[in-house]
Amino acid sequence: GLPFPIAIPNKLTASTLEKSRRGEDVQEFESLKATFNSWKK
């Protein structure tokens, strides 16, 4: 089995995952550095 318990996602998590699957509100970055820099803003 898995080394952690399996849980059903809450409504916010489920909604966020569904949006990601549809490509909504998804950010893409050219590099890891660009990703980290976006968090500083």
PDBQT receptor file of N, H, CA, C and O in Angstrom, charges set to zero:
ATOM      1  N   GLY A   1       0.804  -1.182   0.000  1.00  0.00    +0.000 N 
ATOM      2  CA  GLY A   1       0.000   0.000   0.000  1.00  0.00    +0.000 C 
ATOM      3  C   GLY A   1       0.857   1.258   0.000  1.00  0.00    +0.000 C 
ATOM      4  O   GLY A   1       2.086   1.204  -0.013  1.00  0.00    +0.000 OA
ATOM      5  N   LEU A   2       0.186   2.357   0.014  1.00  0.00    +0.000 N 
ATOM      6  H   LEU A   2      -0.813   2.401   0.025  1.00  0.00    +0.000 HD
ATOM      7  CA  LEU A   2       0.849   3.659   0.029  1.00  0.00    +0.000 C 
ATOM      8  C   LEU A   2       1.290   4.014   1.446  1.00  0.00    +0.000 C 
ATOM      9  O   LEU A   2       0.651   3.603   2.415  1.00  0.00    +0.000 OA
ATOM     10  N   PRO A   3       2.373   4.772   1.573  1.00  0.00    +0.000 N 
ATOM     11  CA  PRO A   3       2.875   5.120   2.904  1.00  0.00    +0.000 C 
ATOM     12  C   PRO A   3       2.150   6.299   3.552  1.00  0.00    +0.000 C 
ATOM     13  O   PRO A   3       2.649   6.886   4.512  1.00  0.00    +0.000 OA
ATOM     14  N   PHE A   4       0.982   6.642   3.030  1.00  0.00    +0.000 N 
ATOM     15  H   PHE A   4       0.577   6.165   2.250  1.00  0.00    +0.000 HD
ATOM     16  CA  PHE A   4       0.199   7.742   3.587  1.00  0.00    +0.000 C 
ATOM     17  C   PHE A   4      -1.279   7.448   3.366  1.00  0.00    +0.000 C 
ATOM     18  O   PHE A   4      -1.628   6.707   2.447  1.00  0.00    +0.000 OA
ATOM     19  N   PRO A   5      -2.147   8.013   4.187  1.00  0.00    +0.000 N 
ATOM     20  CA  PRO A   5      -3.581   7.752   4.031  1.00  0.00    +0.000 C 
ATOM     21  C   PRO A   5      -4.151   8.459   2.792  1.00  0.00    +0.000 C 
ATOM     22  O   PRO A   5      -3.736   9.565   2.448  1.00  0.00    +0.000 OA
ATOM     23  N   ILE A   6      -5.081   7.817   2.153  1.00  0.00    +0.000 N 
ATOM     24  H   ILE A   6      -5.419   6.918   2.433  1.00  0.00    +0.000 HD
ATOM     25  CA  ILE A   6      -5.766   8.389   0.996  1.00  0.00    +0.000 C 
ATOM     26  C   ILE A   6      -6.988   9.150   1.508  1.00  0.00    +0.000 C 
ATOM     27  O   ILE A   6      -7.731   8.647   2.351  1.00  0.00    +0.000 OA
ATOM     28  N   ALA A   7      -7.190  10.358   0.998  1.00  0.00    +0.000 N 
ATOM     29  H   ALA A   7      -6.587  10.767   0.313  1.00  0.00    +0.000 HD
ATOM     30  CA  ALA A   7      -8.334  11.168   1.420  1.00  0.00    +0.000 C 
ATOM     31  C   ALA A   7      -9.041  11.730   0.193  1.00  0.00    +0.000 C 
ATOM     32  O   ALA A   7      -8.420  11.958  -0.845  1.00  0.00    +0.000 OA
ATOM     33  N   ILE A   8     -10.320  11.946   0.322  1.00  0.00    +0.000 N 
ATOM     34  H   ILE A   8     -10.825  11.762   1.165  1.00  0.00    +0.000 HD
ATOM     35  CA  ILE A   8     -11.093  12.589  -0.735  1.00  0.00    +0.000 C 
ATOM     36  C   ILE A   8     -10.814  14.084  -0.650  1.00  0.00    +0.000 C 
ATOM     37  O   ILE A   8     -10.906  14.667   0.430  1.00  0.00    +0.000 OA
ATOM     38  N   PRO A   9     -10.468  14.725  -1.796  1.00  0.00    +0.000 N 
ATOM     39  CA  PRO A   9     -10.147  16.154  -1.748  1.00  0.00    +0.000 C 
ATOM     40  C   PRO A   9     -11.365  16.997  -1.360  1.00  0.00    +0.000 C 
ATOM     41  O   PRO A   9     -12.506  16.653  -1.669  1.00  0.00    +0.000 OA
ATOM     42  N   ASN A  10     -11.089  18.117  -0.671  1.00  0.00    +0.000 N 
ATOM     43  H   ASN A  10     -10.162  18.396  -0.420  1.00  0.00    +0.000 HD
ATOM     44  CA  ASN A  10     -12.186  19.016  -0.324  1.00  0.00    +0.000 C 
ATOM     45  C   ASN A  10     -12.649  19.747  -1.586  1.00  0.00    +0.000 C 
ATOM     46  O   ASN A  10     -12.053  19.576  -2.649  1.00  0.00    +0.000 OA
ATOM     47  N   LYS A  11     -13.697  20.553  -1.480  1.00  0.00    +0.000 N 
ATOM     48  H   LYS A  11     -14.181  20.691  -0.617  1.00  0.00    +0.000 HD
ATOM     49  CA  LYS A  11     -14.286  21.201  -2.655  1.00  0.00    +0.000 C 
ATOM     50  C   LYS A  11     -13.300  22.114  -3.374  1.00  0.00    +0.000 C 
ATOM     51  O   LYS A  11     -13.258  22.130  -4.604  1.00  0.00    +0.000 OA
ATOM     52  N   LEU A  12     -12.504  22.877  -2.618  1.00  0.00    +0.000 N 
ATOM     53  H   LEU A  12     -12.538  22.864  -1.619  1.00  0.00    +0.000 HD
ATOM     54  CA  LEU A  12     -11.543  23.788  -3.236  1.00  0.00    +0.000 C 
ATOM     55  C   LEU A  12     -10.480  23.011  -4.008  1.00  0.00    +0.000 C 
ATOM     56  O   LEU A  12     -10.149  23.366  -5.139  1.00  0.00    +0.000 OA
ATOM     57  N   THR A  13      -9.953  21.965  -3.408  1.00  0.00    +0.000 N 
ATOM     58  H   THR A  13     -10.222  21.677  -2.489  1.00  0.00    +0.000 HD
ATOM     59  CA  THR A  13      -8.931  21.163  -4.079  1.00  0.00    +0.000 C 
ATOM     60  C   THR A  13      -9.500  20.488  -5.322  1.00  0.00    +0.000 C 
ATOM     61  O   THR A  13      -8.862  20.490  -6.375  1.00  0.00    +0.000 OA
ATOM     62  N   ALA A  14     -10.686  19.916  -5.211  1.00  0.00    +0.000 N 
ATOM     63  H   ALA A  14     -11.205  19.915  -4.356  1.00  0.00    +0.000 HD
ATOM     64  CA  ALA A  14     -11.318  19.249  -6.349  1.00  0.00    +0.000 C 
ATOM     65  C   ALA A  14     -11.559  20.238  -7.488  1.00  0.00    +0.000 C 
ATOM     66  O   ALA A  14     -11.332  19.912  -8.653  1.00  0.00    +0.000 OA
ATOM     67  N   SER A  15     -12.015  21.435  -7.156  1.00  0.00    +0.000 N 
ATOM     68  H   SER A  15     -12.200  21.700  -6.209  1.00  0.00    +0.000 HD
ATOM     69  CA  SER A  15     -12.256  22.468  -8.164  1.00  0.00    +0.000 C 
ATOM     70  C   SER A  15     -10.955  22.892  -8.840  1.00  0.00    +0.000 C 
ATOM     71  O   SER A  15     -10.907  23.053 -10.060  1.00  0.00    +0.000 OA
ATOM     72  N   THR A  16      -9.908  23.068  -8.052  1.00  0.00    +0.000 N 
ATOM     73  H   THR A  16      -9.947  22.937  -7.061  1.00  0.00    +0.000 HD
ATOM     74  CA  THR A  16      -8.610  23.468  -8.590  1.00  0.00    +0.000 C 
ATOM     75  C   THR A  16      -8.054  22.394  -9.519  1.00  0.00    +0.000 C 
ATOM     76  O   THR A  16      -7.533  22.711 -10.589  1.00  0.00    +0.000 OA
ATOM     77  N   LEU A  17      -8.158  21.140  -9.124  1.00  0.00    +0.000 N 
ATOM     78  H   LEU A  17      -8.581  20.883  -8.255  1.00  0.00    +0.000 HD
ATOM     79  CA  LEU A  17      -7.675  20.049  -9.968  1.00  0.00    +0.000 C 
ATOM     80  C   LEU A  17      -8.453  19.980 -11.279  1.00  0.00    +0.000 C 
ATOM     81  O   LEU A  17      -7.865  19.755 -12.337  1.00  0.00    +0.000 OA
ATOM     82  N   GLU A  18      -9.752  20.168 -11.218  1.00  0.00    +0.000 N 
ATOM     83  H   GLU A  18     -10.230  20.351 -10.359  1.00  0.00    +0.000 HD
ATOM     84  CA  GLU A  18     -10.576  20.128 -12.427  1.00  0.00    +0.000 C 
ATOM     85  C   GLU A  18     -10.215  21.277 -13.368  1.00  0.00    +0.000 C 
ATOM     86  O   GLU A  18     -10.112  21.073 -14.578  1.00  0.00    +0.000 OA
ATOM     87  N   LYS A  19     -10.021  22.483 -12.827  1.00  0.00    +0.000 N 
ATOM     88  H   LYS A  19     -10.104  22.649 -11.844  1.00  0.00    +0.000 HD
ATOM     89  CA  LYS A  19      -9.600  23.617 -13.653  1.00  0.00    +0.000 C 
ATOM     90  C   LYS A  19      -8.265  23.329 -14.331  1.00  0.00    +0.000 C 
ATOM     91  O   LYS A  19      -8.077  23.653 -15.503  1.00  0.00    +0.000 OA
ATOM     92  N   SER A  20      -7.351  22.728 -13.601  1.00  0.00    +0.000 N 
ATOM     93  H   SER A  20      -7.504  22.466 -12.648  1.00  0.00    +0.000 HD
ATOM     94  CA  SER A  20      -6.035  22.400 -14.159  1.00  0.00    +0.000 C 
ATOM     95  C   SER A  20      -6.165  21.411 -15.307  1.00  0.00    +0.000 C 
ATOM     96  O   SER A  20      -5.481  21.537 -16.322  1.00  0.00    +0.000 OA
ATOM     97  N   ARG A  21      -7.035  20.438 -15.147  1.00  0.00    +0.000 N 
ATOM     98  H   ARG A  21      -7.591  20.336 -14.322  1.00  0.00    +0.000 HD
ATOM     99  CA  ARG A  21      -7.244  19.446 -16.217  1.00  0.00    +0.000 C 
ATOM    100  C   ARG A  21      -7.766  20.104 -17.484  1.00  0.00    +0.000 C 
ATOM    101  O   ARG A  21      -7.449  19.674 -18.593  1.00  0.00    +0.000 OA
ATOM    102  N   ARG A  22      -8.576  21.160 -17.313  1.00  0.00    +0.000 N 
ATOM    103  H   ARG A  22      -8.833  21.509 -16.412  1.00  0.00    +0.000 HD
ATOM    104  CA  ARG A  22      -9.122  21.890 -18.463  1.00  0.00    +0.000 C 
ATOM    105  C   ARG A  22      -8.159  22.946 -18.993  1.00  0.00    +0.000 C 
ATOM    106  O   ARG A  22      -8.422  23.559 -20.027  1.00  0.00    +0.000 OA
ATOM    107  N   GLY A  23      -7.049  23.163 -18.297  1.00  0.00    +0.000 N 
ATOM    108  H   GLY A  23      -6.836  22.664 -17.456  1.00  0.00    +0.000 HD
ATOM    109  CA  GLY A  23      -6.071  24.158 -18.725  1.00  0.00    +0.000 C 
ATOM    110  C   GLY A  23      -6.413  25.569 -18.296  1.00  0.00    +0.000 C 
ATOM    111  O   GLY A  23      -5.860  26.529 -18.832  1.00  0.00    +0.000 OA
ATOM    112  N   GLU A  24      -7.313  25.711 -17.340  1.00  0.00    +0.000 N 
ATOM    113  H   GLU A  24      -7.763  24.931 -16.905  1.00  0.00    +0.000 HD
ATOM    114  CA  GLU A  24      -7.710  27.034 -16.854  1.00  0.00    +0.000 C 
ATOM    115  C   GLU A  24      -6.832  27.447 -15.680  1.00  0.00    +0.000 C 
ATOM    116  O   GLU A  24      -6.482  26.621 -14.837  1.00  0.00    +0.000 OA
ATOM    117  N   ASP A  25      -6.478  28.728 -15.629  1.00  0.00    +0.000 N 
ATOM    118  H   ASP A  25      -6.762  29.399 -16.314  1.00  0.00    +0.000 HD
ATOM    119  CA  ASP A  25      -5.679  29.279 -14.521  1.00  0.00    +0.000 C 
ATOM    120  C   ASP A  25      -4.365  28.526 -14.322  1.00  0.00    +0.000 C 
ATOM    121  O   ASP A  25      -3.906  28.343 -13.194  1.00  0.00    +0.000 OA
ATOM    122  N   VAL A  26      -3.766  28.091 -15.432  1.00  0.00    +0.000 N 
ATOM    123  H   VAL A  26      -4.139  28.239 -16.348  1.00  0.00    +0.000 HD
ATOM    124  CA  VAL A  26      -2.501  27.367 -15.371  1.00  0.00    +0.000 C 
ATOM    125  C   VAL A  26      -1.395  28.300 -15.842  1.00  0.00    +0.000 C 
ATOM    126  O   VAL A  26      -1.512  28.928 -16.895  1.00  0.00    +0.000 OA
ATOM    127  N   GLN A  27      -0.336  28.391 -15.076  1.00  0.00    +0.000 N 
ATOM    128  H   GLN A  27      -0.240  27.881 -14.221  1.00  0.00    +0.000 HD
ATOM    129  CA  GLN A  27       0.813  29.196 -15.465  1.00  0.00    +0.000 C 
ATOM    130  C   GLN A  27       1.926  28.273 -15.927  1.00  0.00    +0.000 C 
ATOM    131  O   GLN A  27       2.165  27.223 -15.329  1.00  0.00    +0.000 OA
ATOM    132  N   GLU A  28       2.608  28.672 -16.999  1.00  0.00    +0.000 N 
ATOM    133  H   GLU A  28       2.415  29.525 -17.484  1.00  0.00    +0.000 HD
ATOM    134  CA  GLU A  28       3.754  27.919 -17.487  1.00  0.00    +0.000 C 
ATOM    135  C   GLU A  28       4.978  28.813 -17.431  1.00  0.00    +0.000 C 
ATOM    136  O   GLU A  28       4.889  30.021 -17.648  1.00  0.00    +0.000 OA
ATOM    137  N   PHE A  29       6.116  28.213 -17.138  1.00  0.00    +0.000 N 
ATOM    138  H   PHE A  29       6.188  27.231 -16.962  1.00  0.00    +0.000 HD
ATOM    139  CA  PHE A  29       7.361  28.962 -17.003  1.00  0.00    +0.000 C 
ATOM    140  C   PHE A  29       8.441  28.302 -17.845  1.00  0.00    +0.000 C 
ATOM    141  O   PHE A  29       8.433  27.090 -18.061  1.00  0.00    +0.000 OA
ATOM    142  N   GLU A  30       9.372  29.128 -18.316  1.00  0.00    +0.000 N 
ATOM    143  H   GLU A  30       9.378  30.113 -18.141  1.00  0.00    +0.000 HD
ATOM    144  CA  GLU A  30      10.453  28.622 -19.158  1.00  0.00    +0.000 C 
ATOM    145  C   GLU A  30      11.545  27.928 -18.353  1.00  0.00    +0.000 C 
ATOM    146  O   GLU A  30      12.315  27.145 -18.908  1.00  0.00    +0.000 OA
ATOM    147  N   SER A  31      11.624  28.201 -17.062  1.00  0.00    +0.000 N 
ATOM    148  H   SER A  31      10.998  28.838 -16.611  1.00  0.00    +0.000 HD
ATOM    149  CA  SER A  31      12.672  27.600 -16.240  1.00  0.00    +0.000 C 
ATOM    150  C   SER A  31      12.221  27.536 -14.784  1.00  0.00    +0.000 C 
ATOM    151  O   SER A  31      11.247  28.175 -14.386  1.00  0.00    +0.000 OA
ATOM    152  N   LEU A  32      12.942  26.762 -14.015  1.00  0.00    +0.000 N 
ATOM    153  H   LEU A  32      13.733  26.243 -14.338  1.00  0.00    +0.000 HD
ATOM    154  CA  LEU A  32      12.669  26.685 -12.583  1.00  0.00    +0.000 C 
ATOM    155  C   LEU A  32      12.924  28.035 -11.926  1.00  0.00    +0.000 C 
ATOM    156  O   LEU A  32      12.189  28.446 -11.029  1.00  0.00    +0.000 OA
ATOM    157  N   LYS A  33      13.958  28.715 -12.372  1.00  0.00    +0.000 N 
ATOM    158  H   LYS A  33      14.555  28.382 -13.101  1.00  0.00    +0.000 HD
ATOM    159  CA  LYS A  33      14.282  30.038 -11.830  1.00  0.00    +0.000 C 
ATOM    160  C   LYS A  33      13.123  31.012 -12.063  1.00  0.00    +0.000 C 
ATOM    161  O   LYS A  33      12.773  31.784 -11.170  1.00  0.00    +0.000 OA
ATOM    162  N   ALA A  34      12.533  30.977 -13.248  1.00  0.00    +0.000 N 
ATOM    163  H   ALA A  34      12.817  30.350 -13.973  1.00  0.00    +0.000 HD
ATOM    164  CA  ALA A  34      11.393  31.846 -13.547  1.00  0.00    +0.000 C 
ATOM    165  C   ALA A  34      10.211  31.519 -12.635  1.00  0.00    +0.000 C 
ATOM    166  O   ALA A  34       9.484  32.415 -12.206  1.00  0.00    +0.000 OA
ATOM    167  N   THR A  35      10.026  30.245 -12.345  1.00  0.00    +0.000 N 
ATOM    168  H   THR A  35      10.617  29.517 -12.693  1.00  0.00    +0.000 HD
ATOM    169  CA  THR A  35       8.957  29.834 -11.432  1.00  0.00    +0.000 C 
ATOM    170  C   THR A  35       9.182  30.430 -10.050  1.00  0.00    +0.000 C 
ATOM    171  O   THR A  35       8.278  31.035  -9.474  1.00  0.00    +0.000 OA
ATOM    172  N   PHE A  36      10.394  30.256  -9.518  1.00  0.00    +0.000 N 
ATOM    173  H   PHE A  36      11.128  29.765  -9.986  1.00  0.00    +0.000 HD
ATOM    174  CA  PHE A  36      10.707  30.795  -8.191  1.00  0.00    +0.000 C 
ATOM    175  C   PHE A  36      10.574  32.312  -8.164  1.00  0.00    +0.000 C 
ATOM    176  O   PHE A  36      10.073  32.872  -7.190  1.00  0.00    +0.000 OA
ATOM    177  N   ASN A  37      11.017  32.981  -9.222  1.00  0.00    +0.000 N 
ATOM    178  H   ASN A  37      11.424  32.526 -10.013  1.00  0.00    +0.000 HD
ATOM    179  CA  ASN A  37      10.925  34.441  -9.275  1.00  0.00    +0.000 C 
ATOM    180  C   ASN A  37       9.474  34.913  -9.258  1.00  0.00    +0.000 C 
ATOM    181  O   ASN A  37       9.182  35.983  -8.723  1.00  0.00    +0.000 OA
ATOM    182  N   SER A  38       8.565  34.136  -9.832  1.00  0.00    +0.000 N 
ATOM    183  H   SER A  38       8.801  33.267 -10.266  1.00  0.00    +0.000 HD
ATOM    184  CA  SER A  38       7.153  34.529  -9.850  1.00  0.00    +0.000 C 
ATOM    185  C   SER A  38       6.556  34.517  -8.450  1.00  0.00    +0.000 C 
ATOM    186  O   SER A  38       5.582  35.224  -8.195  1.00  0.00    +0.000 OA
ATOM    187  N   TRP A  39       7.115  33.735  -7.546  1.00  0.00    +0.000 N 
ATOM    188  H   TRP A  39       7.907  33.160  -7.754  1.00  0.00    +0.000 HD
ATOM    189  CA  TRP A  39       6.613  33.655  -6.174  1.00  0.00    +0.000 C 
ATOM    190  C   TRP A  39       7.002  34.874  -5.359  1.00  0.00    +0.000 C 
ATOM    191  O   TRP A  39       6.388  35.144  -4.326  1.00  0.00    +0.000 OA
ATOM    192  N   LYS A  40       8.002  35.612  -5.796  1.00  0.00    +0.000 N 
ATOM    193  H   LYS A  40       8.500  35.393  -6.635  1.00  0.00    +0.000 HD
ATOM    194  CA  LYS A  40       8.482  36.774  -5.057  1.00  0.00    +0.000 C 
ATOM    195  C   LYS A  40       7.597  37.991  -5.272  1.00  0.00    +0.000 C 
ATOM    196  O   LYS A  40       7.685  38.960  -4.517  1.00  0.00    +0.000 OA
ATOM    197  N   LYS A  41       6.750  37.955  -6.286  1.00  0.00    +0.000 N 
ATOM    198  H   LYS A  41       6.679  37.168  -6.899  1.00  0.00    +0.000 HD
ATOM    199  CA  LYS A  41       5.919  39.114  -6.627  1.00  0.00    +0.000 C 
ATOM    200  C   LYS A  41       4.707  39.208  -5.740  1.00  0.00    +0.000 C 
ATOM    201  O   LYS A  41       3.900  40.125  -5.892  1.00  0.00    +0.000 OA
TER     202      LYS A  41
